[in-house]
Amino acid sequence: MKKQLIFISIILLLAALAGWKILHAKPALKEEAHEEAEHHHAEGDEHGEHGGMGHVELTPEARKNANLEIETAGPAKIRTRLPVYGKIAVNGEAVAHVVPRFPGIVKEVRKRLGEPVEKGEVIATVESNESLRTYDVKSEMTGVVIQKDATPGELVKDDRTIFVIADLRTVWADLSVFRRDFKLLKTGQPVEIHLDSGGAIDGTISYISPFGAESSQTALARAFIPNPDGTLRPGLYVSAAIGTGETDASVAVKPGAVQTVGGKPVVFVEEGDAFETREVKPGAKDGEFVEIVSGLRQGEKYVAGNSFILKAELGKEEAEHEH
């Protein structure tokens, strides 16, 4: 009996000792797990700061192949433009309507439709009904025959146009502007007429109609356009951009520099041998520059061309770290 009591006492003592160790081990395990979590979190922060979304390093060979265009951020004049559409028309102030001086019979027609004419050049002859003498009909301006209504043997009167001559070295661009943009218009504004070849011809807004078109709810803005080589042909539709203002940006970058990473606009800034993403706030922009309101300083070097390659590299790094 005494031996049984001793045996039971030993068992209870061992059980109590095991319980004490378990109770004191739990906090240690929790603390160890917490330290491990903090360690992994710190590694993640370090990784996020120097790689992943914010950091790209390229080997010299990869950088050469990427052909990155590096520019220096600085001030620029940004011109805001209003895109519009319209149609080329004959310059109404450079058109001459040729009318015979006396009624008579057309004896000769020397110019055909579409042919060029010099100022003072004889374009037809008419025999007067009164004097029966033949007189010359001359052009009063240099241009192109755009309308002809005279045939040999035909009777013409002194109140009827027989030729229309237009000087196409200048034309009008009749542009349609939506009502929400009326307030942006004023005469004298610069206009770019876009060409199919990719270039542009510059002109000036010379007239803004006080009336609107009921069917389209637009207003006419007419631009005076030089056309020395006849590139712009009346009747053709064109796209254009009206310059509506200018912004003096203290910091600006090329349009190709701004990329979207993580849903935010960023610029890749050169930092030694690497490139860092810099979140920026874009402002006014045109075809040449984008204003950077915040996030970039004057004098910093940024990737202006082929920056999409760096964005792709970031995507690769993200995919690798997720695995």
C-alpha positions as CSV (number, residue, x, y, z in Angstrom):
1,M,0.0,0.0,0.0
2,K,2.8,2.4,0.9
3,K,4.5,1.6,-2.4
4,Q,1.3,2.4,-4.3
5,L,1.0,5.8,-2.6
6,I,4.6,6.6,-3.5
7,F,4.0,5.6,-7.1
8,I,0.9,7.7,-7.4
9,S,2.7,10.7,-5.8
10,I,5.5,10.4,-8.4
11,I,3.0,10.3,-11.3
12,L,1.2,13.5,-10.0
13,L,4.5,15.3,-9.5
14,L,5.5,14.5,-13.1
15,A,2.1,15.6,-14.4
16,A,2.4,18.9,-12.5
17,L,5.9,19.5,-13.8
18,A,4.8,18.9,-17.5
19,G,1.8,21.3,-17.1
20,W,4.1,24.0,-15.7
21,K,6.4,23.7,-18.7
22,I,3.5,23.9,-21.1
23,L,2.1,27.0,-19.5
24,H,5.5,28.7,-19.6
25,A,6.3,27.6,-23.1
26,K,3.2,29.3,-24.8
27,P,4.2,32.9,-24.3
28,A,7.7,32.0,-25.6
29,L,6.1,30.4,-28.6
30,K,3.9,33.4,-29.2
31,E,6.8,35.7,-28.8
32,E,8.9,33.7,-31.2
33,A,6.1,33.7,-33.8
34,H,5.7,37.4,-33.4
35,E,9.4,38.0,-33.9
36,E,9.4,35.8,-37.0
37,A,6.4,37.8,-38.4
38,E,8.2,41.0,-37.7
39,H,11.3,39.7,-39.4
40,H,9.3,38.8,-42.5
41,H,7.5,42.1,-42.5
42,A,10.8,44.0,-42.3
43,E,12.2,41.9,-45.2
44,G,9.1,42.8,-47.2
45,D,9.5,46.5,-46.4
46,E,13.1,46.4,-47.4
47,H,12.2,44.5,-50.6
48,G,9.4,47.1,-51.4
49,E,11.8,50.0,-50.9
50,H,14.6,48.7,-53.0
51,G,12.9,46.6,-55.6
52,G,9.5,45.4,-56.8
53,M,7.3,48.4,-57.4
54,G,9.9,51.1,-56.9
55,H,13.3,49.9,-58.2
56,V,14.7,48.6,-61.4
57,E,18.2,47.6,-62.1
58,L,19.4,46.7,-65.6
59,T,22.7,45.1,-66.7
60,P,24.8,47.3,-69.0
61,E,23.8,45.1,-71.9
62,A,20.1,45.3,-71.1
63,R,20.3,49.0,-70.7
64,K,22.0,49.4,-74.0
65,N,19.4,47.2,-75.7
66,A,16.5,49.1,-74.0
67,N,17.7,52.3,-75.7
68,L,16.3,54.4,-72.9
69,E,16.0,58.1,-73.7
70,I,17.2,60.2,-70.7
71,E,16.2,63.8,-70.3
72,T,16.5,66.4,-67.6
73,A,13.3,67.8,-66.0
74,G,12.9,71.5,-66.4
75,P,10.6,74.4,-67.3
76,A,8.5,74.4,-70.5
77,K,5.7,76.3,-72.2
78,I,2.7,74.1,-72.5
79,R,0.1,75.1,-75.1
80,T,-3.4,73.8,-74.5
81,R,-5.3,72.8,-77.6
82,L,-8.9,72.2,-78.5
83,P,-9.3,69.3,-81.0
84,V,-11.9,70.0,-83.7
85,Y,-13.0,68.9,-87.1
86,G,-14.0,70.8,-90.2
87,K,-13.8,71.3,-94.0
88,I,-11.5,73.2,-96.3
89,A,-13.2,75.9,-98.3
90,V,-12.3,78.5,-100.9
91,N,-11.1,81.8,-99.4
92,G,-14.1,83.9,-100.1
93,E,-12.0,87.1,-100.0
94,A,-9.7,85.7,-102.8
95,V,-12.4,85.0,-105.4
96,A,-13.1,87.0,-108.6
97,H,-16.4,86.8,-110.6
98,V,-15.7,87.7,-114.2
99,V,-18.6,89.4,-116.0
100,P,-18.6,90.7,-119.6
101,R,-18.5,94.5,-120.0
102,F,-21.1,94.4,-122.8
103,P,-23.7,91.9,-124.0
104,G,-22.6,89.9,-127.0
105,I,-21.6,86.6,-128.6
106,V,-18.7,84.6,-127.2
107,K,-16.1,84.2,-130.0
108,E,-13.3,82.4,-128.1
109,V,-12.8,80.7,-124.7
110,R,-9.1,80.4,-123.8
111,K,-9.3,78.8,-120.3
112,R,-10.8,75.6,-119.1
113,L,-12.1,74.6,-115.7
114,G,-9.2,74.0,-113.3
115,E,-6.5,75.8,-115.4
116,P,-4.3,78.4,-113.8
117,V,-4.7,82.1,-114.7
118,E,-2.5,85.1,-114.3
119,K,-3.8,88.6,-113.5
120,G,-4.5,90.5,-116.7
121,E,-4.5,87.4,-118.8
122,V,-7.1,87.1,-121.6
123,I,-9.5,84.3,-120.8
124,A,-12.2,84.9,-123.5
125,T,-13.2,87.2,-126.4
126,V,-16.7,88.6,-126.9
127,E,-18.3,90.4,-129.9
128,S,-20.4,93.3,-128.7
129,N,-24.0,93.4,-129.9
130,E,-23.9,97.2,-130.2
131,S,-20.5,97.9,-131.8
132,L,-20.0,94.5,-133.4
133,R,-16.4,94.8,-132.3
134,T,-14.6,92.0,-130.4
135,Y,-13.2,92.8,-127.0
136,D,-11.1,90.8,-124.6
137,V,-12.3,89.4,-121.3
138,K,-9.4,89.5,-118.8
139,S,-8.9,88.0,-115.3
140,E,-8.6,90.5,-112.5
141,M,-6.5,88.2,-110.4
142,T,-4.0,85.3,-110.4
143,G,-5.6,82.0,-109.5
144,V,-7.4,78.9,-110.9
145,V,-10.6,78.7,-112.9
146,I,-13.1,77.1,-110.5
147,Q,-16.3,77.9,-112.5
148,K,-16.8,78.4,-116.3
149,D,-20.1,79.3,-117.9
150,A,-19.0,80.4,-121.4
151,T,-19.1,78.6,-124.7
152,P,-18.2,79.9,-128.2
153,G,-21.3,81.1,-130.0
154,E,-23.2,81.6,-126.8
155,L,-25.0,84.9,-126.0
156,V,-23.7,86.5,-122.8
157,K,-25.0,89.5,-120.9
158,D,-23.3,92.1,-118.8
159,D,-25.0,91.0,-115.6
160,R,-24.0,87.3,-115.7
161,T,-20.8,85.7,-114.4
162,I,-19.0,83.7,-117.0
163,F,-15.9,82.7,-115.0
164,V,-15.0,82.4,-111.4
165,I,-11.3,82.7,-110.5
166,A,-10.0,81.6,-107.0
167,D,-6.6,82.2,-105.6
168,L,-6.0,78.9,-103.7
169,R,-2.7,80.0,-102.3
170,T,-4.8,80.7,-99.2
171,V,-7.9,78.8,-98.0
172,W,-10.4,78.8,-95.2
173,A,-10.8,75.9,-92.7
174,D,-14.4,76.0,-91.5
175,L,-14.2,74.3,-88.1
176,S,-17.2,73.1,-86.0
177,V,-16.9,73.8,-82.3
178,F,-19.3,72.3,-79.7
179,R,-21.3,74.6,-77.6
180,R,-19.5,73.6,-74.4
181,D,-16.3,75.0,-75.9
182,F,-17.7,78.4,-77.2
183,K,-16.2,80.3,-74.3
184,L,-12.7,79.2,-75.3
185,L,-12.8,80.8,-78.7
186,K,-11.5,84.2,-79.9
187,T,-10.2,85.6,-83.1
188,G,-6.4,85.5,-83.5
189,Q,-6.0,82.1,-81.9
190,P,-3.4,79.8,-83.6
191,V,-4.7,76.7,-85.4
192,E,-3.0,73.6,-86.6
193,I,-4.5,71.7,-89.6
194,H,-3.4,68.1,-89.4
195,L,-2.2,66.5,-92.7
196,D,-2.5,62.9,-93.7
197,S,1.3,62.8,-94.0
198,G,1.5,63.4,-90.3
199,G,2.6,67.0,-90.5
200,A,0.6,70.2,-89.9
201,I,-0.1,73.6,-91.4
202,D,-0.5,76.6,-89.1
203,G,-3.2,79.2,-89.5
204,T,-5.2,81.7,-87.5
205,I,-8.8,82.0,-86.4
206,S,-10.2,84.9,-88.4
207,Y,-13.9,84.7,-87.9
208,I,-16.3,83.2,-85.3
209,S,-19.9,83.0,-86.3
210,P,-22.5,84.7,-84.0
211,F,-24.9,81.9,-84.9
212,G,-25.0,78.2,-84.1
213,A,-26.0,75.3,-86.3
214,E,-29.3,73.9,-85.0
215,S,-28.8,70.4,-86.4
216,S,-25.4,69.8,-84.8
217,Q,-25.4,72.3,-81.9
218,T,-22.0,73.6,-83.1
219,A,-20.6,77.0,-84.1
220,L,-18.4,77.9,-87.0
221,A,-14.8,79.0,-86.3
222,R,-13.1,80.0,-89.5
223,A,-9.3,79.8,-89.9
224,F,-7.2,81.6,-92.5
225,I,-4.7,79.0,-93.8
226,P,-1.7,79.5,-96.1
227,N,-1.7,77.0,-98.9
228,P,1.2,77.8,-101.2
229,D,1.7,74.4,-102.7
230,G,-2.0,73.5,-102.9
231,T,-1.9,70.7,-100.3
232,L,-5.3,71.7,-98.8
233,R,-8.0,71.2,-101.4
234,P,-11.4,72.8,-100.9
235,G,-14.1,70.3,-100.0
236,L,-11.9,67.9,-98.0
237,Y,-12.6,67.2,-94.4
238,V,-9.8,67.8,-91.9
239,S,-9.0,67.5,-88.2
240,A,-7.4,70.5,-86.4
241,A,-6.4,71.8,-83.1
242,I,-7.1,75.4,-81.9
243,G,-4.6,76.8,-79.4
244,T,-6.7,78.1,-76.5
245,G,-4.0,79.0,-73.9
246,E,-0.5,78.6,-72.6
247,T,0.9,77.4,-69.3
248,D,4.4,78.2,-68.0
249,A,5.3,74.9,-66.3
250,S,8.2,75.0,-63.9
251,V,8.7,71.3,-64.2
252,A,7.7,69.3,-67.3
253,V,8.5,66.0,-68.9
254,K,8.0,64.4,-72.3
255,P,4.6,62.6,-72.6
256,G,6.2,59.2,-73.0
257,A,7.8,59.5,-69.5
258,V,4.5,59.2,-67.6
259,Q,3.5,55.6,-66.9
260,T,0.8,54.0,-64.7
261,V,2.0,51.6,-62.0
262,G,-0.3,50.3,-59.4
263,G,-3.0,52.6,-60.7
264,K,-0.9,55.7,-60.1
265,P,1.0,58.0,-62.5
266,V,4.8,57.6,-62.1
267,V,8.0,58.7,-63.8
268,F,11.2,56.7,-63.8
269,V,14.0,58.7,-62.3
270,E,17.7,57.8,-62.8
271,E,19.4,57.0,-59.5
272,G,23.0,56.0,-60.2
273,D,22.9,52.7,-62.1
274,A,19.3,52.1,-61.3
275,F,15.9,53.6,-61.9
276,E,13.3,54.5,-59.2
277,T,9.6,55.0,-59.7
278,R,8.5,58.4,-58.6
279,E,4.8,59.0,-58.1
280,V,3.9,62.3,-59.7
281,K,0.9,64.6,-60.2
282,P,0.5,65.6,-63.8
283,G,-1.0,68.9,-64.9
284,A,-1.5,70.6,-68.2
285,K,-0.2,68.8,-71.3
286,D,0.2,69.1,-75.0
287,G,1.8,67.0,-77.7
288,E,5.3,68.0,-76.5
289,F,5.3,68.2,-72.7
290,V,3.4,67.2,-69.6
291,E,3.4,69.5,-66.6
292,I,4.5,67.8,-63.3
293,V,2.8,69.6,-60.4
294,S,4.5,67.6,-57.7
295,G,6.7,64.5,-57.3
296,L,9.6,65.7,-59.5
297,R,12.2,68.5,-59.2
298,Q,14.0,70.6,-61.8
299,G,17.3,69.1,-62.8
300,E,16.4,65.5,-62.1
301,K,17.1,63.0,-64.8
302,Y,14.2,60.9,-66.0
303,V,13.4,58.3,-68.6
304,A,11.7,60.2,-71.5
305,G,11.6,57.4,-74.1
306,N,11.0,53.6,-73.9
307,S,10.0,53.9,-70.2
308,F,7.5,51.2,-70.8
309,I,10.4,48.7,-70.8
310,L,11.1,49.6,-67.1
311,K,7.4,49.2,-66.3
312,A,7.6,45.7,-67.9
313,E,10.6,44.9,-65.7
314,L,8.6,45.9,-62.6
315,G,5.9,43.5,-63.7
316,K,8.4,40.7,-64.0
317,E,9.8,41.3,-60.6
318,E,6.3,41.4,-59.0
319,A,5.5,38.0,-60.6
320,E,8.7,36.5,-59.3
321,H,8.2,37.8,-55.8
322,E,4.6,36.4,-55.7
323,H,6.1,33.0,-56.3
